[in-house]
Structure formats: structure tokens, C-alpha cells
């Protein structure tokens, strides 16, 4: 009898272990297919409509893919590489749900959807998801880790329920998953995902110019502008606890994420085009401020969703009460004197002159290389302001100096070594980055400074007491069918989901 009871206990333990393994793997029970337990939908082919769209865009299922997301607009973009090596926008999907507030994710349980540049590897794909299908975005990345941010298992998944994740409808995640799967099967080692708080337009930056996150957002904008200029995957580095894009140390060593940034090697033509793009955006910001655009902070009860879902009946949507409340723009009051219209016009003229100078420099480099196809430097949503007859500055005058954005948030410049040729920087080992033209050495000047005729630095910094705190946050109303595997970063006392279990 002792042996019998011992055997029963052993069998019970094995059964419990098997059940726990099934739970942690996110299996969906009766929807598993065949003896291998794989889910059919994870291996569905691309639709004829999607194949036709790819052909029309000059790409194919096997071509590399890149993702870009925007929280405020609740949009998920899929970009595919064309035969010329440049990415083209394939499709924009409406995001069904995101949670938290605008701004980066900093700690476990804050319900924040992360912002930054992330890498998705084949091992992060989850065909067994309890949320239809999912893949892990790779949070925290190196930037997040050096800042001490915590949390994990941030997913793009279905079910329209978010507690820190990018939630899509089931048909949407099915198509996105399949596009990623085909690119991985064709040999793409990783997929870059660029997660932004909003579209990085001058209009949005003017609106959020006093938001506490604005310095970080302007860092992200520099990376976004590098992509817009080149339409190539952006090489991502971290030094001095800040992002560095499309550059690497001139000494050939690796970046130290916490040490001061070294002299950099980068493609000067691309760099000048990025500088021109940023300067034209800064000129537009000055113009918008001059017309009276208010500085605000947008507060959410708990995130949002794309307007196309308004009024739609979605059974699984999380926290519909928070969605019904909607975002609220609260004006940020400032201390000190506001810039005069004359000052704003002068700043706009300086920014436009800086843009023209950078464009001329980039054009000269392009002609020297024998290239005739100019890269787009016109910001999205720009009014196409006319050229200004002004003295050409040696360095552009970023709008951040004018409105007191924190210049320390940019990598510190060091003396540049002699010009040297370098290979393109890589964001991750083995990343599929198309070949760029020869690069030249330069100091890290993501935000090169120039002296203004006047200084308004920190004059309009928002008063801390007048900042609006995020709205109340409650746990997601996760569908009962998947309570055992709640989305990543659900607030306490919700159970913590193991990595890759969504």
C-alpha cells in the first residue's frame, strides 16, 4: 500500500506539472491542431489580397519587414523592403487597444505601452497565444535597462485587451503575424519596431512642447527622421544613457551605454538631411507657437483605441469605461514671459536658414558621389515654407535651445577625428541593414547647437504643481476565457504572465 500511495502521488505530481506547462505555454486547448500541438492559424498563408498589395508596392512576402507604431493615433504600420533596398509602407492597421498614458514604460505594472526602438527575433513569436496570436516586442531594450526600467512580456497580440501591450483585433494580428513569419522564414534575423507616442510632426511637438517627456520624444524623433530620410532600418546605439542613430564610435569600439559618447562615424550626407528635416520642423513649430497653439498635457483614463472602433461592439475590449471617458487636453501653464512675435519670427528665420545650409551641404555630397536621386527631407505635414534670405550659419540652431528643451538629453559632442571611411553601423548583431554610402567621422551632433541672438532657455518650463497626473488606472477587464494568462504587466493583484505566454 505505501508503494501504491507513493505511485499515486507521483502520478498526480506529473499530471499537475503537465497541466502547469500547458498553462504557461498559452495553449488554447481544443483549437490546437494535430499531435504536434501547433495552432493552425499561426501557419495560415497570406491572403490573395495581401499578395496583390505586396506586388503593387514592389515587394514580396520574403522581403524584410519593419514595424512602426503610434500610441496617440492608435496606428500600427507595416513596412516592407522593396527591390531597391528602401522600405515602403505596406499597410496601416488601426490599433484596437493600448493602455496607460503617453510616455515611456518605466516599471512593472504601470500599464504603460513602451516607447523606443525594439528588436523582435524569431524566438519571440508565440503561435500558442491565449490572445489569438502574439509576439514579444523586446522590452526592455538596452536604453530601458540602463535607465533602470522594469517589466517584461510586452506583446503585440489579439483580443483587444491591453495592460501594457499593443492590442489588435484577431484578423489584424493574424495578418501581421503571418507577414512577420514569412520574413523570418526567408532569413530576416530580426524585425525592428519603432514605437512612438504620436506621429513626430511639428504640429504634435508644438502641442507637447512643455510635456515632461518632450526631451525623450525629441530623441525618438531623431531616430524617426533618420528612417524618413533613408527609408532604411535605423542603426541604434546607446551612449551617455541616450539613443544614437545611424552612427558608431570612430575608434571601432562598441558604445558604452553609460559613458560619454565618443566621436562618431556616420554618413554625413544622411546626417545633414536629418539636420535639415529637424530644422524645418523647428521653424514650423515657431510658426505654430506664433499663431497661438497652446501647450498641453494629454491625460487618459487608461489609454485609447483607433477611432474606427468607436461605437463598435467588441466583446473582449478591456476597460470600456476608460475608453468612454476619452483623452483630455489640459493646458500647461508656464512662468516667465512668453516669446514675442518678433522673437518667434526671428527664430523661424534662423531655423529655415539652418535647414537651407544643411540641404546645400547634403546636395554637394550627393553630387560628389554621383547620386541624382535626392532623399526626401521635407517633414510630413510641413507647409513647405519658402526659403529665407539670411546668412548661412555653420551649425543649425535647434528649436530646443529656444524653448528650453534639455540639451543635456542629447549625446555630448567630442572633438571629431580626421575624416575616415567606415562601414554602416548595425543596430543588432546580424541586422539586415542595406548598404549606405561611405561615412565620414564627426562628433555626435544629434542636436548641434548654435548661438541665438537671445536666450529664452528654461523661461517657459512648466510648473510642477500644475502638471496633470495620469487618470486613475484599474486592472483590465480580461475576458474570462483567458483569465489564467492575463496580458503582460497587468496590475497587482493580477497574476504575472511568464515571458512569451500571451
C-alpha positions in Angstrom: 0.0 0.0 0.0 2.8 2.5 0.8 4.1 1.9 -2.7 0.7 2.4 -4.2 0.1 5.7 -2.4 3.6 6.9 -3.4 2.9 6.0 -7.0 -0.4 7.8 -7.0 1.2 10.9 -5.5 3.9 10.7 -8.2 1.3 10.4 -11.0 -0.6 13.3 -9.5 2.5 15.4 -9.5 3.3 14.6 -13.1 -0.3 15.4 -14.1 0.0 18.8 -12.3 3.3 19.5 -14.0 1.8 18.8 -17.4 -1.2 21.0 -16.7 1.1 23.8 -15.5 3.2 23.5 -18.6 0.2 23.7 -20.8 -1.0 26.8 -18.9 2.4 28.6 -19.2 2.7 27.8 -22.8 -0.5 29.6 -23.6 -2.1 26.6 -25.3 -5.6 27.1 -26.5 -6.9 23.6 -25.8 -9.4 22.4 -28.4 -8.0 24.8 -31.0 -4.6 23.0 -31.1 -4.1 21.1 -34.3 -2.7 17.7 -34.7 -0.3 15.8 -32.4 2.3 18.5 -32.5 0.0 20.9 -30.7 0.6 23.8 -33.1 -2.2 26.2 -33.8 -3.4 26.2 -37.4 -3.9 30.0 -37.6 -0.2 30.6 -36.9 0.6 28.9 -40.2 -2.2 30.3 -42.3 -1.0 31.6 -45.8 -1.1 35.2 -46.8 -4.4 36.1 -48.4 -4.6 36.8 -52.2 -5.4 40.4 -51.4 -2.3 40.8 -49.3 -0.1 39.2 -52.0 -1.6 41.5 -54.6 -0.9 44.5 -52.3 2.7 43.5 -51.9 3.2 43.1 -55.6 1.7 46.6 -56.2 4.1 48.0 -53.6 7.1 46.4 -55.3 7.8 43.9 -52.5 7.3 40.3 -51.7 6.4 38.0 -48.8 10.1 37.1 -48.4 11.3 40.7 -48.2 12.3 42.1 -44.8 9.7 43.9 -42.7 9.7 46.7 -40.2 7.0 47.9 -37.8 6.2 51.5 -36.6 3.5 52.3 -34.0 1.9 55.4 -32.7 0.0 55.4 -29.4 -2.0 58.7 -29.7 -3.3 57.9 -33.2 -3.5 54.2 -32.3 -1.9 53.0 -35.5 0.3 50.1 -36.3 2.3 50.4 -39.6 3.8 47.5 -41.5 6.7 48.5 -43.9 8.2 46.1 -46.4 11.6 46.4 -48.2 11.4 46.9 -52.0 13.9 45.7 -54.5 15.9 49.0 -54.2 16.6 48.3 -50.5 14.3 51.0 -49.2 11.2 50.4 -47.1 7.7 51.3 -48.3 4.6 51.5 -46.2 2.6 48.4 -46.9 -0.5 48.9 -44.6 -1.6 50.9 -41.6 -3.7 48.9 -39.1 -5.9 50.6 -36.6 -4.9 49.6 -33.1 -7.8 48.2 -31.1 -6.4 49.0 -27.6 -3.4 50.4 -25.8 -3.2 51.3 -22.2 -1.6 53.9 -19.9 -0.5 57.4 -20.9 1.7 59.0 -23.5 5.3 58.5 -22.4 7.8 55.6 -21.9 7.2 52.5 -19.8 9.3 52.6 -16.6 8.2 49.9 -14.2 6.3 46.7 -13.9 2.6 47.2 -13.5 2.4 50.8 -14.7 0.2 49.7 -17.7 2.4 51.8 -20.0 2.9 50.7 -23.6 6.7 51.2 -24.2 8.2 53.8 -26.5 11.5 53.4 -28.2 13.3 51.2 -30.7 13.0 47.4 -30.2 14.1 44.2 -31.9 11.8 41.2 -32.5 13.6 37.8 -33.0 12.0 34.6 -34.3 12.1 33.2 -30.7 9.7 36.0 -29.6 6.9 34.7 -31.9 4.2 32.8 -30.0 1.9 30.6 -32.0 0.3 29.2 -28.8 -1.0 32.5 -27.5 -4.2 32.7 -25.5 -4.6 36.1 -27.2 -5.1 34.5 -30.6 -1.5 35.1 -31.8 1.3 37.3 -30.3 4.9 38.2 -30.4 7.1 39.9 -27.8 8.4 43.3 -28.8 11.7 43.0 -26.8 11.0 45.4 -23.9 13.2 46.3 -22.0 15.8 47.2 -24.6 19.3 48.5 -23.7 18.1 52.1 -23.3 15.4 50.9 -20.9 17.8 48.8 -18.9 20.4 51.5 -18.3 17.6 53.7 -17.0 16.5 51.0 -14.6 13.1 50.4 -16.2 11.4 47.2 -15.3 8.7 44.9 -16.7 8.7 42.2 -19.4 6.4 40.2 -21.7 5.2 43.2 -23.6 3.3 41.8 -26.6 1.6 42.7 -29.8 -1.5 40.4 -29.7 -5.2 40.0 -30.4 -8.3 40.0 -28.2 -8.3 43.9 -27.9 -7.3 43.8 -24.2 -4.3 45.8 -23.1 -2.4 46.1 -19.8 0.8 47.4 -21.3 0.5 45.7 -24.7 -0.2 46.6 -28.3 -3.6 45.0 -28.8 -5.1 44.4 -32.3 -8.2 42.6 -33.5 -7.8 38.9 -34.2 -7.8 39.3 -38.0 -5.3 42.1 -37.8 -2.8 40.2 -35.6 -3.3 37.2 -37.8 -2.2 39.1 -40.9 0.7 40.9 -39.1 1.9 37.7 -37.6 1.9 35.9 -40.9 3.8 38.8 -42.6 6.5 38.6 -39.9 6.6 34.8 -40.0 7.2 34.8 -43.8 10.1 37.4 -43.4 11.7 35.3 -40.7 11.3 32.1 -42.8 13.1 33.9 -45.7 16.1 34.7 -43.4 15.5 38.1 -41.8 17.2 37.7 -38.4 15.3 40.4 -36.6 12.5 42.9 -37.1 12.9 46.5 -36.0 9.9 48.0 -34.2 9.8 51.8 -33.7 7.3 52.7 -31.0 6.4 56.4 -30.9 4.0 58.4 -28.7 2.5 60.0 -31.8 3.4 61.0 -35.3 6.5 63.1 -35.0 5.1 66.2 -36.7 5.8 69.8 -35.9 2.1 70.1 -35.0 2.4 67.5 -32.3 5.7 68.7 -31.0 4.4 72.3 -30.8 1.4 71.0 -28.8 3.5 69.0 -26.4 6.5 71.4 -26.2 6.3 71.6 -22.4 5.3 68.0 -21.7 7.8 66.4 -19.1 8.6 63.8 -21.8 9.5 66.2 -24.6 13.3 65.7 -24.4 12.9 62.0 -24.7 10.4 62.4 -27.5 12.8 64.6 -29.5 15.4 61.8 -29.1 12.9 59.4 -30.7 12.2 62.0 -33.4 15.8 62.0 -34.4 15.6 58.2 -35.0 12.3 58.6 -36.8 13.8 61.3 -39.0 16.7 59.1 -39.9 14.3 56.5 -41.1 12.2 59.0 -43.0 15.3 60.4 -44.8 16.8 57.0 -45.7 13.8 54.6 -45.6 16.4 52.1 -44.3 16.3 50.3 -41.0 17.9 52.6 -38.4 21.1 51.5 -36.7 20.5 52.0 -33.0 23.2 52.6 -30.3 23.1 53.9 -26.7 25.8 56.1 -25.1 25.6 58.6 -22.2 22.3 56.9 -21.5 20.8 58.3 -24.7 19.9 56.9 -28.1 22.4 57.4 -31.0 21.2 56.6 -34.5 23.0 55.6 -37.7 26.4 56.1 -36.2 29.1 54.2 -34.4 32.3 55.0 -32.5 35.1 56.3 -34.8 37.6 54.1 -32.9 35.8 51.0 -34.0 34.9 50.0 -30.4 31.4 49.4 -29.1 29.3 52.0 -27.4 29.4 52.2 -23.6 25.7 52.9 -22.7 26.6 54.8 -19.6 29.8 56.6 -20.6 30.1 59.9 -22.5 29.5 59.5 -26.2 32.7 59.2 -28.3 33.5 60.8 -31.6 31.2 59.1 -34.2 31.4 57.9 -37.7 28.3 58.4 -39.7 27.2 59.2 -43.3 27.5 62.9 -43.4 25.0 63.3 -46.3 22.3 61.4 -44.3 23.2 63.4 -41.2 22.9 66.7 -43.0 19.5 65.7 -44.4 18.3 64.8 -41.0 19.5 68.1 -39.6 17.7 69.9 -42.4 14.5 68.0 -41.7 14.6 68.8 -38.0 15.4 72.5 -38.6 12.4 72.8 -40.9 10.2 71.2 -38.3 11.6 73.6 -35.7 10.8 76.6 -38.0 7.2 75.2 -38.3 7.0 74.9 -34.5 8.0 78.5 -34.1 5.3 79.4 -36.7 2.6 77.4 -34.9 3.5 78.9 -31.5 3.3 82.3 -33.1 -0.3 81.6 -34.2 -1.3 80.7 -30.6 -1.1 76.9 -30.4 -1.5 76.0 -26.8 0.9 73.8 -24.9 -1.0 70.9 -23.3 -0.6 67.6 -21.5 -3.0 64.9 -22.6 -4.4 62.7 -19.8 -6.1 59.4 -20.4 -8.2 57.4 -18.0 -6.3 54.4 -19.4 -5.1 54.6 -22.9 -7.2 54.5 -26.0 -8.0 52.9 -29.4 -8.3 53.9 -33.0 -11.5 56.0 -33.8 -12.6 53.4 -36.4 -13.7 51.2 -33.4 -15.9 53.9 -31.9 -19.4 52.5 -31.4 -18.3 49.0 -32.5 -19.3 46.1 -30.3 -16.2 44.3 -29.3 -16.8 41.7 -26.6 -13.2 41.4 -25.4 -12.2 45.1 -25.2 -10.5 46.0 -21.9 -11.8 48.8 -19.7 -14.6 50.2 -22.0 -15.3 52.7 -19.2 -11.9 54.2 -19.7 -12.4 54.4 -23.4 -15.7 56.1 -22.9 -14.1 58.8 -20.8 -11.6 59.7 -23.6 -8.5 61.8 -23.5 -8.5 65.3 -22.0 -6.0 68.0 -23.1 -5.0 70.1 -20.1 -3.2 73.4 -20.7 0.2 73.6 -19.2 0.7 76.9 -17.6 4.2 78.5 -17.8 6.1 81.0 -15.8 8.0 83.9 -17.2 7.4 85.9 -20.3 6.1 84.3 -23.5 8.2 84.9 -26.6 7.2 87.9 -28.7 6.0 87.5 -32.3 9.2 89.3 -33.4 11.3 86.7 -31.5 9.4 83.8 -32.9 9.8 85.2 -36.5 13.5 85.6 -35.9 13.8 82.0 -34.6 11.9 80.7 -37.6 14.2 82.6 -40.0 17.2 81.1 -38.2 15.8 77.6 -38.4 15.0 77.9 -42.1 18.5 79.3 -42.8 20.0 76.3 -40.9 17.8 73.9 -43.0 18.9 75.5 -46.3 22.5 75.3 -45.3 22.2 71.6 -44.4 20.4 70.9 -47.6 23.0 72.6 -49.7 25.8 70.6 -47.9 23.9 67.3 -48.4 23.3 68.2 -52.1 27.0 68.8 -52.6 27.9 65.5 -51.1 25.3 63.8 -53.2 26.6 65.3 -56.4 30.2 64.4 -55.4 29.0 60.8 -55.1 27.3 60.9 -58.5 23.9 60.4 -57.0 20.9 62.1 -58.7 18.0 60.8 -56.6 17.6 63.2 -53.7 16.4 61.8 -50.4 13.2 63.3 -49.0 13.9 65.9 -46.3 10.5 67.5 -46.2 8.8 66.7 -42.9 5.4 65.1 -43.1 2.7 67.7 -42.6 5.1 70.6 -43.4 3.7 73.7 -45.0 6.7 73.9 -47.3 7.9 77.3 -46.1 9.8 79.4 -48.6 13.5 79.9 -48.4 14.6 82.9 -46.3 17.4 85.1 -47.4 19.6 85.0 -44.3 23.3 84.5 -43.6 24.1 80.8 -43.6 25.1 79.6 -40.2 27.8 77.0 -39.7 25.6 74.9 -37.4 21.8 74.8 -37.2 20.0 76.4 -34.3 17.7 73.8 -32.9 14.3 74.9 -31.6 15.2 73.1 -28.4 17.6 76.0 -27.4 14.8 78.5 -28.0 12.1 76.9 -25.8 14.3 75.4 -23.2 14.3 71.7 -24.2 17.0 70.0 -22.1 20.2 69.9 -24.2 21.8 67.5 -21.8 19.4 64.9 -23.1 21.4 64.8 -26.3 24.8 62.9 -26.5 27.6 65.2 -25.6 29.9 66.2 -28.5 33.6 65.4 -28.6 36.3 66.6 -31.0 36.0 64.9 -34.3 38.9 63.0 -35.7 40.1 63.2 -39.2 37.7 62.1 -42.0 37.7 58.4 -42.4 35.6 55.8 -44.2 33.5 53.4 -42.2 31.1 50.6 -42.7 27.4 51.2 -41.8 26.6 50.8 -38.2 24.5 47.9 -37.0 21.6 48.0 -34.6 21.9 44.4 -33.5 24.2 41.5 -34.5 23.2 40.3 -37.9 20.6 43.1 -38.5 19.7 43.3 -42.2 20.7 47.0 -42.9 21.1 47.9 -46.5 24.4 49.3 -47.6 24.8 53.0 -47.1 27.2 55.3 -48.9 30.7 55.9 -47.4 30.6 57.5 -44.0 32.7 60.2 -42.5 33.8 60.8 -39.0 32.2 63.5 -36.9 31.3 64.5 -33.4 28.0 63.2 -32.2 25.8 66.1 -33.0 22.3 64.8 -32.8 21.3 68.3 -31.8 24.0 70.7 -33.0 23.8 74.0 -31.2 24.2 77.5 -32.5 24.2 80.7 -30.6 21.0 82.7 -30.7 20.8 86.4 -30.6 18.8 86.0 -27.4 18.1 83.2 -25.0 14.8 82.0 -23.5 16.2 78.8 -22.1 14.0 77.4 -19.3 11.8 80.6 -19.3 8.7 78.6 -20.1 9.4 75.4 -18.2 6.1 74.1 -16.8 5.4 74.4 -13.1 5.5 71.0 -11.4 2.4 71.8 -9.3 0.4 72.5 -12.4 1.2 69.2 -14.2 -1.8 66.9 -14.5 -1.4 63.5 -13.1 -2.5 60.5 -15.1 -6.0 59.4 -14.7 -7.0 56.6 -12.3 -5.9 53.2 -13.5 -7.6 49.9 -12.8 -6.9 46.4 -13.9 -8.0 45.3 -17.3 -11.3 43.6 -17.8 -9.6 40.5 -19.2 -12.1 38.0 -20.8 -13.0 35.2 -18.5 -11.8 32.6 -21.1 -8.2 33.9 -20.7 -8.1 35.0 -17.0 -5.3 32.4 -16.3 -2.9 34.1 -18.7 -3.6 37.9 -18.4 -1.6 40.3 -20.6 1.8 41.4 -19.6 2.2 43.9 -16.9 -1.3 43.6 -15.5 -1.5 45.5 -12.3 -1.4 43.8 -8.9 -3.0 41.6 -7.7 -3.4 40.1 -11.2 -1.0 37.1 -11.8 2.3 37.9 -13.5 2.4 36.3 -17.0 5.6 34.4 -17.9 7.6 35.6 -20.9 6.1 34.6 -24.3 2.9 33.2 -22.8 0.5 35.6 -24.4 
